[in-house]
Amino acid sequence: MVRIAVDLNRCQGYAQCAFLAPEIFVMHGEEALLYNPDADEAQRDKLAQAAAACPVQAILVDAVDLPAEAVSGDR
C-alpha cells in the first residue's frame, strides 16, 4: 500500500496531480482537492509523477510496510 499526504494549506489547485493520476486525485470545484490517502502499489509510478509535477510540492508519497502477518494472512 502507498500512503499519500497532501498539504492542503500549500496546495494552490493547479490540478497537475488530477491530470496525471485521476484515479487518486480529483478537483472539487476550482480549488478544492479530494484524494484517496491509501493508494494501491500499482499506482506508485503515477503518484510519483503527480507529486513531482506539483508546482508547490504539496504531495508526499510514502510506502507503508505491512506487518508480515497482514501480508501472509497468518495471525
N, CA, C and O atoms as CSV, one atom per row, in Angstrom:
chain,resi,resn,atom,element,x,y,z
A,1,MET,N,N,0.847,-1.171,0.000
A,1,MET,CA,C,0.000,0.000,0.000
A,1,MET,C,C,0.899,1.243,0.000
A,1,MET,O,O,2.000,1.233,0.550
A,2,VAL,N,N,0.410,2.286,-0.617
A,2,VAL,CA,C,1.120,3.552,-0.679
A,2,VAL,C,C,0.285,4.586,0.054
A,2,VAL,O,O,-0.917,4.703,-0.185
A,3,ARG,N,N,0.909,5.325,0.933
A,3,ARG,CA,C,0.219,6.366,1.684
A,3,ARG,C,C,0.517,7.716,1.041
A,3,ARG,O,O,1.661,8.008,0.693
A,4,ILE,N,N,-0.521,8.534,0.888
A,4,ILE,CA,C,-0.393,9.853,0.286
A,4,ILE,C,C,-0.816,10.890,1.311
A,4,ILE,O,O,-1.807,10.715,2.020
A,5,ALA,N,N,-0.061,11.959,1.380
A,5,ALA,CA,C,-0.447,13.102,2.204
A,5,ALA,C,C,-0.316,14.352,1.347
A,5,ALA,O,O,0.676,14.533,0.642
A,6,VAL,N,N,-1.320,15.204,1.414
A,6,VAL,CA,C,-1.295,16.462,0.674
A,6,VAL,C,C,-1.421,17.594,1.683
A,6,VAL,O,O,-2.341,17.610,2.501
A,7,ASP,N,N,-0.501,18.528,1.619
A,7,ASP,CA,C,-0.573,19.724,2.450
A,7,ASP,C,C,-1.592,20.654,1.789
A,7,ASP,O,O,-1.260,21.395,0.864
A,8,LEU,N,N,-2.823,20.606,2.270
A,8,LEU,CA,C,-3.896,21.368,1.646
A,8,LEU,C,C,-3.753,22.869,1.878
A,8,LEU,O,O,-4.379,23.664,1.177
A,9,ASN,N,N,-2.942,23.261,2.849
A,9,ASN,CA,C,-2.642,24.682,3.031
A,9,ASN,C,C,-1.683,25.176,1.953
A,9,ASN,O,O,-1.718,26.345,1.569
A,10,ARG,N,N,-0.846,24.296,1.477
A,10,ARG,CA,C,0.129,24.638,0.433
A,10,ARG,C,C,-0.465,24.491,-0.973
A,10,ARG,O,O,-0.095,25.230,-1.885
A,11,CYS,N,N,-1.383,23.538,-1.144
A,11,CYS,CA,C,-1.986,23.269,-2.451
A,11,CYS,C,C,-2.663,24.532,-2.994
A,11,CYS,O,O,-3.417,25.200,-2.287
A,12,GLN,N,N,-2.382,24.840,-4.247
A,12,GLN,CA,C,-2.946,26.023,-4.899
A,12,GLN,C,C,-3.970,25.670,-5.977
A,12,GLN,O,O,-4.459,26.560,-6.673
A,13,GLY,N,N,-4.296,24.397,-6.125
A,13,GLY,CA,C,-5.314,23.974,-7.075
A,13,GLY,C,C,-4.878,23.992,-8.530
A,13,GLY,O,O,-5.706,24.196,-9.418
A,14,TYR,N,N,-3.588,23.783,-8.792
A,14,TYR,CA,C,-3.109,23.741,-10.178
A,14,TYR,C,C,-3.616,22.511,-10.925
A,14,TYR,O,O,-3.658,22.513,-12.155
A,15,ALA,N,N,-4.000,21.469,-10.204
A,15,ALA,CA,C,-4.624,20.251,-10.731
A,15,ALA,C,C,-3.701,19.384,-11.580
A,15,ALA,O,O,-4.191,18.541,-12.331
A,16,GLN,N,N,-2.413,19.557,-11.491
A,16,GLN,CA,C,-1.497,18.680,-12.220
A,16,GLN,C,C,-1.622,17.237,-11.723
A,16,GLN,O,O,-1.527,16.295,-12.510
A,17,CYS,N,N,-1.834,17.072,-10.430
A,17,CYS,CA,C,-1.989,15.728,-9.870
A,17,CYS,C,C,-3.249,15.057,-10.408
A,17,CYS,O,O,-3.228,13.870,-10.733
A,18,ALA,N,N,-4.338,15.803,-10.505
A,18,ALA,CA,C,-5.594,15.249,-11.013
A,18,ALA,C,C,-5.470,14.863,-12.487
A,18,ALA,O,O,-6.111,13.915,-12.941
A,19,PHE,N,N,-4.660,15.586,-13.215
A,19,PHE,CA,C,-4.426,15.271,-14.622
A,19,PHE,C,C,-3.591,13.998,-14.764
A,19,PHE,O,O,-3.870,13.163,-15.625
A,20,LEU,N,N,-2.563,13.851,-13.915
A,20,LEU,CA,C,-1.634,12.724,-14.030
A,20,LEU,C,C,-2.113,11.456,-13.317
A,20,LEU,O,O,-1.759,10.350,-13.725
A,21,ALA,N,N,-2.900,11.601,-12.272
A,21,ALA,CA,C,-3.388,10.431,-11.519
A,21,ALA,C,C,-4.856,10.635,-11.150
A,21,ALA,O,O,-5.182,10.793,-9.973
A,22,PRO,N,N,-5.748,10.633,-12.152
A,22,PRO,CA,C,-7.161,10.914,-11.882
A,22,PRO,C,C,-7.863,9.854,-11.032
A,22,PRO,O,O,-8.946,10.107,-10.504
A,23,GLU,N,N,-7.261,8.675,-10.895
A,23,GLU,CA,C,-7.845,7.632,-10.049
A,23,GLU,C,C,-7.691,7.982,-8.575
A,23,GLU,O,O,-8.424,7.467,-7.731
A,24,ILE,N,N,-6.737,8.857,-8.264
A,24,ILE,CA,C,-6.421,9.201,-6.886
A,24,ILE,C,C,-6.855,10.626,-6.540
A,24,ILE,O,O,-7.442,10.864,-5.484
A,25,PHE,N,N,-6.563,11.565,-7.430
A,25,PHE,CA,C,-6.808,12.984,-7.165
A,25,PHE,C,C,-7.952,13.512,-8.020
A,25,PHE,O,O,-8.017,13.241,-9.219
A,26,VAL,N,N,-8.852,14.267,-7.399
A,26,VAL,CA,C,-9.985,14.866,-8.104
A,26,VAL,C,C,-10.162,16.286,-7.595
A,26,VAL,O,O,-10.140,16.540,-6.391
A,27,MET,N,N,-10.336,17.198,-8.529
A,27,MET,CA,C,-10.630,18.574,-8.144
A,27,MET,C,C,-12.132,18.694,-7.914
A,27,MET,O,O,-12.937,18.256,-8.736
A,28,HIS,N,N,-12.492,19.286,-6.798
A,28,HIS,CA,C,-13.891,19.551,-6.463
A,28,HIS,C,C,-14.070,21.061,-6.520
A,28,HIS,O,O,-13.647,21.786,-5.621
A,29,GLY,N,N,-14.694,21.511,-7.573
A,29,GLY,CA,C,-14.755,22.949,-7.800
A,29,GLY,C,C,-13.439,23.410,-8.414
A,29,GLY,O,O,-12.734,22.628,-9.052
A,30,GLU,N,N,-13.119,24.663,-8.218
A,30,GLU,CA,C,-11.902,25.207,-8.821
A,30,GLU,C,C,-10.673,25.092,-7.933
A,30,GLU,O,O,-9.549,25.139,-8.432
A,31,GLU,N,N,-10.863,24.942,-6.628
A,31,GLU,CA,C,-9.702,24.956,-5.747
A,31,GLU,C,C,-9.611,23.812,-4.755
A,31,GLU,O,O,-8.544,23.600,-4.179
A,32,ALA,N,N,-10.682,23.065,-4.532
A,32,ALA,CA,C,-10.677,22.018,-3.517
A,32,ALA,C,C,-10.204,20.692,-4.113
A,32,ALA,O,O,-10.743,20.218,-5.114
A,33,LEU,N,N,-9.194,20.107,-3.483
A,33,LEU,CA,C,-8.655,18.825,-3.932
A,33,LEU,C,C,-9.174,17.708,-3.038
A,33,LEU,O,O,-9.095,17.795,-1.812
A,34,LEU,N,N,-9.701,16.668,-3.652
A,34,LEU,CA,C,-10.082,15.450,-2.951
A,34,LEU,C,C,-9.120,14.359,-3.388
A,34,LEU,O,O,-8.721,14.316,-4.552
A,35,TYR,N,N,-8.741,13.475,-2.468
A,35,TYR,CA,C,-7.812,12.405,-2.820
A,35,TYR,C,C,-7.986,11.216,-1.893
A,35,TYR,O,O,-8.495,11.339,-0.779
A,36,ASN,N,N,-7.551,10.066,-2.378
A,36,ASN,CA,C,-7.564,8.829,-1.608
A,36,ASN,C,C,-6.199,8.701,-0.920
A,36,ASN,O,O,-5.195,8.526,-1.611
A,37,PRO,N,N,-6.125,8.781,0.411
A,37,PRO,CA,C,-4.825,8.734,1.084
A,37,PRO,C,C,-4.129,7.379,1.029
A,37,PRO,O,O,-2.918,7.304,1.238
A,38,ASP,N,N,-4.865,6.316,0.753
A,38,ASP,CA,C,-4.287,4.972,0.673
A,38,ASP,C,C,-4.446,4.447,-0.747
A,38,ASP,O,O,-5.518,3.980,-1.131
A,39,ALA,N,N,-3.385,4.527,-1.510
A,39,ALA,CA,C,-3.429,4.097,-2.906
A,39,ALA,C,C,-2.824,2.711,-3.061
A,39,ALA,O,O,-2.070,2.245,-2.206
A,40,ASP,N,N,-3.164,2.071,-4.151
A,40,ASP,CA,C,-2.639,0.758,-4.474
A,40,ASP,C,C,-1.192,0.880,-4.952
A,40,ASP,O,O,-0.828,1.863,-5.596
A,41,GLU,N,N,-0.388,-0.101,-4.641
A,41,GLU,CA,C,1.027,-0.116,-5.040
A,41,GLU,C,C,1.188,-0.002,-6.554
A,41,GLU,O,O,2.185,0.548,-7.022
A,42,ALA,N,N,0.241,-0.502,-7.319
A,42,ALA,CA,C,0.315,-0.458,-8.779
A,42,ALA,C,C,0.265,0.980,-9.308
A,42,ALA,O,O,0.645,1.233,-10.451
A,43,GLN,N,N,-0.194,1.905,-8.494
A,43,GLN,CA,C,-0.304,3.302,-8.908
A,43,GLN,C,C,0.900,4.143,-8.500
A,43,GLN,O,O,0.899,5.362,-8.674
A,44,ARG,N,N,1.924,3.494,-7.959
A,44,ARG,CA,C,3.089,4.218,-7.433
A,44,ARG,C,C,3.735,5.121,-8.483
A,44,ARG,O,O,4.076,6.261,-8.168
A,45,ASP,N,N,3.914,4.651,-9.716
A,45,ASP,CA,C,4.568,5.474,-10.737
A,45,ASP,C,C,3.764,6.727,-11.059
A,45,ASP,O,O,4.321,7.819,-11.172
A,46,LYS,N,N,2.448,6.563,-11.207
A,46,LYS,CA,C,1.592,7.723,-11.465
A,46,LYS,C,C,1.638,8.708,-10.298
A,46,LYS,O,O,1.666,9.922,-10.500
A,47,LEU,N,N,1.646,8.180,-9.091
A,47,LEU,CA,C,1.700,9.042,-7.908
A,47,LEU,C,C,3.015,9.803,-7.829
A,47,LEU,O,O,3.036,10.980,-7.468
A,48,ALA,N,N,4.104,9.136,-8.165
A,48,ALA,CA,C,5.408,9.798,-8.162
A,48,ALA,C,C,5.433,10.919,-9.202
A,48,ALA,O,O,5.974,11.994,-8.945
A,49,GLN,N,N,4.851,10.671,-10.364
A,49,GLN,CA,C,4.784,11.713,-11.398
A,49,GLN,C,C,3.920,12.880,-10.935
A,49,GLN,O,O,4.274,14.040,-11.145
A,50,ALA,N,N,2.794,12.575,-10.310
A,50,ALA,CA,C,1.896,13.620,-9.825
A,50,ALA,C,C,2.575,14.466,-8.750
A,50,ALA,O,O,2.453,15.691,-8.749
A,51,ALA,N,N,3.287,13.815,-7.840
A,51,ALA,CA,C,3.985,14.553,-6.784
A,51,ALA,C,C,5.087,15.428,-7.368
A,51,ALA,O,O,5.266,16.569,-6.943
A,52,ALA,N,N,5.822,14.903,-8.336
A,52,ALA,CA,C,6.902,15.670,-8.956
A,52,ALA,C,C,6.359,16.848,-9.767
A,52,ALA,O,O,7.025,17.877,-9.884
A,53,ALA,N,N,5.155,16.703,-10.327
A,53,ALA,CA,C,4.576,17.753,-11.165
A,53,ALA,C,C,3.921,18.867,-10.355
A,53,ALA,O,O,3.603,19.922,-10.905
A,54,CYS,N,N,3.716,18.653,-9.072
A,54,CYS,CA,C,3.066,19.675,-8.242
A,54,CYS,C,C,3.966,20.910,-8.144
A,54,CYS,O,O,5.076,20.821,-7.618
A,55,PRO,N,N,3.503,22.062,-8.645
A,55,PRO,CA,C,4.341,23.259,-8.646
A,55,PRO,C,C,4.737,23.744,-7.251
A,55,PRO,O,O,5.755,24.419,-7.097
A,56,VAL,N,N,3.940,23.404,-6.234
A,56,VAL,CA,C,4.241,23.862,-4.877
A,56,VAL,C,C,4.700,22.729,-3.963
A,56,VAL,O,O,4.852,22.916,-2.756
A,57,GLN,N,N,4.922,21.542,-4.555
A,57,GLN,CA,C,5.409,20.368,-3.816
A,57,GLN,C,C,4.557,20.069,-2.580
A,57,GLN,O,O,5.079,19.897,-1.479
A,58,ALA,N,N,3.240,20.012,-2.784
A,58,ALA,CA,C,2.304,19.777,-1.688
A,58,ALA,C,C,2.007,18.304,-1.450
A,58,ALA,O,O,1.316,17.971,-0.487
A,59,ILE,N,N,2.511,17.409,-2.303
A,59,ILE,CA,C,2.157,15.986,-2.229
A,59,ILE,C,C,3.336,15.170,-1.718
A,59,ILE,O,O,4.455,15.299,-2.216
A,60,LEU,N,N,3.080,14.337,-0.728
A,60,LEU,CA,C,4.068,13.406,-0.195
A,60,LEU,C,C,3.565,11.994,-0.440
A,60,LEU,O,O,2.443,11.657,-0.063
A,61,VAL,N,N,4.388,11.169,-1.069
A,61,VAL,CA,C,4.045,9.775,-1.351
A,61,VAL,C,C,5.021,8.902,-0.581
A,61,VAL,O,O,6.236,9.080,-0.671
A,62,ASP,N,N,4.473,7.945,0.186
A,62,ASP,CA,C,5.320,7.107,1.025
A,62,ASP,C,C,4.786,5.679,1.017
A,62,ASP,O,O,3.575,5.464,0.993
A,63,ALA,N,N,5.682,4.718,1.036
A,63,ALA,CA,C,5.285,3.308,1.114
A,63,ALA,C,C,4.943,2.974,2.559
A,63,ALA,O,O,5.530,3.521,3.492
A,64,VAL,N,N,3.993,2.076,2.729
A,64,VAL,CA,C,3.605,1.620,4.054
A,64,VAL,C,C,4.012,0.169,4.167
A,64,VAL,O,O,3.591,-0.664,3.365
A,65,ASP,N,N,4.827,-0.137,5.159
A,65,ASP,CA,C,5.223,-1.525,5.394
A,65,ASP,C,C,4.150,-2.204,6.232
A,65,ASP,O,O,3.876,-1.798,7.361
A,66,LEU,N,N,3.548,-3.244,5.664
A,66,LEU,CA,C,2.545,-4.003,6.394
A,66,LEU,C,C,3.222,-5.069,7.241
A,66,LEU,O,O,4.246,-5.622,6.838
A,67,PRO,N,N,2.662,-5.365,8.415
A,67,PRO,CA,C,3.227,-6.455,9.222
A,67,PRO,C,C,3.189,-7.763,8.437
A,67,PRO,O,O,2.306,-7.964,7.603
A,68,ALA,N,N,4.128,-8.635,8.699
A,68,ALA,CA,C,4.235,-9.895,7.968
A,68,ALA,C,C,2.947,-10.709,8.041
A,68,ALA,O,O,2.561,-11.343,7.059
A,69,GLU,N,N,2.279,-10.699,9.194
A,69,GLU,CA,C,1.050,-11.479,9.314
A,69,GLU,C,C,-0.078,-10.899,8.451
A,69,GLU,O,O,-0.964,-11.640,8.028
A,70,ALA,N,N,-0.059,-9.594,8.187
A,70,ALA,CA,C,-1.077,-8.994,7.328
A,70,ALA,C,C,-0.857,-9.396,5.881
A,70,ALA,O,O,-1.816,-9.558,5.127
A,71,VAL,N,N,0.403,-9.560,5.486
A,71,VAL,CA,C,0.721,-9.946,4.127
A,71,VAL,C,C,0.440,-11.428,3.894
A,71,VAL,O,O,-0.140,-11.801,2.874
A,72,SER,N,N,0.849,-12.268,4.839
A,72,SER,CA,C,0.702,-13.709,4.659
A,72,SER,C,C,-0.670,-14.226,5.076
A,72,SER,O,O,-1.056,-15.328,4.687
A,73,GLY,N,N,-1.406,-13.451,5.857
A,73,GLY,CA,C,-2.698,-13.910,6.338
A,73,GLY,C,C,-2.612,-14.650,7.653
A,73,GLY,O,O,-3.644,-15.063,8.182
A,74,ASP,N,N,-1.393,-14.840,8.215
A,74,ASP,CA,C,-1.202,-15.527,9.488
A,74,ASP,C,C,-1.572,-14.588,10.630
A,74,ASP,O,O,-1.459,-13.369,10.500
A,75,ARG,N,N,-2.001,-15.144,11.720
A,75,ARG,CA,C,-2.306,-14.334,12.918
A,75,ARG,C,C,-1.793,-15.012,14.129
A,75,ARG,O,O,-1.946,-14.498,15.237
